[in-house]
Amino acid sequence: QVHLVESGGGTVQSGGSLRLSCTASGLPMYTINCMGWFRQAPGKEPEGVGALDSDGTLIWGDSVKGRFNSSVDNDQNTWDLEMNELKPEDTAMYYCAADNAYWPCAGLVRDPNEWRYRGQGTQVTVSS
C-alpha cells in the first residue's frame, strides 16, 4: 500500500521561507515517473505547485516560479519543497504527490486532480 507523508508545514511571515518534506513508502522511487506538490486554499480548486519528472526536469506552476525549488533523496525515499519569498496568497494546504504512470508530468501541474497518489497534506500559513 502506498503512503505519502508530508512534514514541515507551519506559519511564517510574508517574505519568509519554509521547507516541506514528503516521505514515500510502498512505492519504489525508481517506479515513479512524476513526483511533486500541489496546494489547495479554502474554497478554491487544487493548484499545481510543481513536478519533477524521472529525467530530472522540474516543472513549476506560474505562481511559484522563481521562488520555490525542489530536491530528491532517492536513498531516503523523500523529496522536498523549498519555499522562499512566501506571500499571504501562498497560504494553503500543501500535498505531496506521486504518479507511476502519468506522462508528461507537466499535465499534473496543469491538473493536479490527476495525481495517482497523494498525502494527507500539511498546512502552510503566511501572515502579512
C-alpha positions as CSV (number, residue, x, y, z in Angstrom):
1,Q,0.0,0.0,0.0
2,V,1.3,3.4,-1.0
3,H,1.7,6.1,1.7
4,L,2.9,9.6,1.2
5,V,3.5,11.7,4.4
6,E,4.2,15.4,4.4
7,S,6.1,17.3,7.1
8,G,7.3,20.8,7.7
9,G,4.3,22.9,7.4
10,G,3.6,25.9,9.7
11,T,3.2,29.6,10.0
12,V,5.7,32.1,8.6
13,Q,5.7,35.8,8.0
14,S,5.5,37.2,4.5
15,G,8.9,37.1,2.8
16,G,10.0,34.2,4.8
17,S,10.9,30.6,3.9
18,L,9.6,27.1,4.7
19,R,10.8,23.6,3.7
20,L,8.3,20.8,3.3
21,S,9.3,17.1,3.0
22,C,7.5,14.1,1.6
23,T,8.3,10.6,2.5
24,A,7.1,7.7,0.3
25,S,6.5,4.1,1.3
26,G,5.1,1.2,-0.6
27,L,6.2,2.8,-3.9
28,P,9.8,2.3,-5.0
29,M,11.4,5.5,-6.2
30,Y,12.6,4.0,-9.4
31,T,9.0,3.3,-10.4
32,I,7.9,7.0,-10.0
33,N,7.5,8.9,-13.3
34,C,6.5,12.1,-11.6
35,M,6.8,13.4,-8.0
36,G,5.7,16.8,-6.8
37,W,3.3,19.1,-4.9
38,F,0.0,20.8,-5.2
39,R,-1.9,23.0,-2.9
40,Q,-5.5,23.9,-2.1
41,A,-6.7,27.0,-0.3
42,P,-10.2,27.1,1.3
43,G,-12.9,27.4,-1.2
44,K,-10.6,27.1,-4.2
45,E,-9.7,24.4,-6.7
46,P,-6.4,22.5,-6.3
47,E,-3.5,24.3,-7.8
48,G,-0.4,22.7,-9.2
49,V,2.8,23.8,-7.5
50,G,5.4,21.7,-9.2
51,A,6.5,18.4,-10.5
52,L,9.8,16.6,-11.0
53,D,10.0,14.0,-13.7
54,S,12.2,10.9,-13.9
55,D,14.5,12.8,-16.3
56,G,15.2,15.3,-13.6
57,T,13.2,18.1,-15.2
58,L,11.4,20.5,-12.8
59,I,8.1,22.0,-14.0
60,W,6.6,24.8,-11.9
61,G,3.3,26.5,-11.6
62,D,3.4,30.1,-12.8
63,S,2.5,31.5,-9.3
64,V,5.6,29.9,-7.7
65,K,8.1,30.0,-10.5
66,G,11.4,31.5,-9.3
67,R,10.5,31.3,-5.6
68,F,10.2,27.6,-5.0
69,N,12.7,24.8,-5.5
70,S,12.7,21.0,-5.1
71,S,15.2,18.2,-4.3
72,V,15.1,14.5,-4.1
73,D,16.8,11.9,-1.9
74,N,16.3,8.5,-3.6
75,D,18.1,6.7,-0.7
76,Q,15.6,8.1,1.8
77,N,12.6,7.9,-0.4
78,T,11.9,11.6,0.1
79,W,11.5,14.8,-1.9
80,D,11.5,18.3,-0.5
81,L,9.8,21.6,-1.4
82,E,11.8,24.7,-0.6
83,M,9.6,27.7,-0.5
84,N,11.1,31.2,-0.5
85,E,9.7,34.7,-0.6
86,L,6.5,33.5,0.7
87,K,3.4,35.6,0.2
88,P,0.0,35.5,2.0
89,E,-1.6,34.1,-1.2
90,D,0.7,31.1,-0.8
91,T,-1.4,30.1,2.3
92,A,-3.0,26.7,1.6
93,M,-2.9,23.0,2.5
94,Y,0.1,21.5,0.6
95,Y,0.0,18.0,-0.6
96,C,2.8,15.9,-1.9
97,A,2.0,13.6,-4.8
98,A,3.4,10.9,-7.0
99,D,2.5,9.0,-10.1
100,N,4.0,5.9,-11.6
101,A,2.1,6.0,-14.9
102,Y,1.3,9.6,-16.0
103,W,3.5,11.3,-18.6
104,P,4.5,14.0,-19.3
105,C,4.5,15.5,-15.8
106,A,3.6,19.0,-16.9
107,G,0.0,17.7,-17.2
108,L,-0.1,17.1,-13.5
109,V,0.9,20.7,-12.7
110,R,-2.0,21.9,-15.0
111,D,-4.5,19.5,-13.5
112,P,-3.4,18.2,-10.0
113,N,-6.6,16.2,-9.7
114,E,-4.8,13.7,-12.0
115,W,-2.1,12.7,-9.5
116,R,-2.5,9.0,-8.7
117,Y,-1.1,9.1,-5.1
118,R,-1.2,12.0,-2.7
119,G,-0.5,12.6,1.0
120,Q,-2.8,13.9,3.7
121,G,-1.5,17.4,3.4
122,T,0.3,19.9,5.6
123,Q,-0.9,23.4,6.3
124,V,1.2,26.4,5.3
125,T,0.1,29.8,6.6
126,V,1.8,33.1,5.5
127,S,0.9,36.1,7.6
128,S,1.2,39.6,6.3
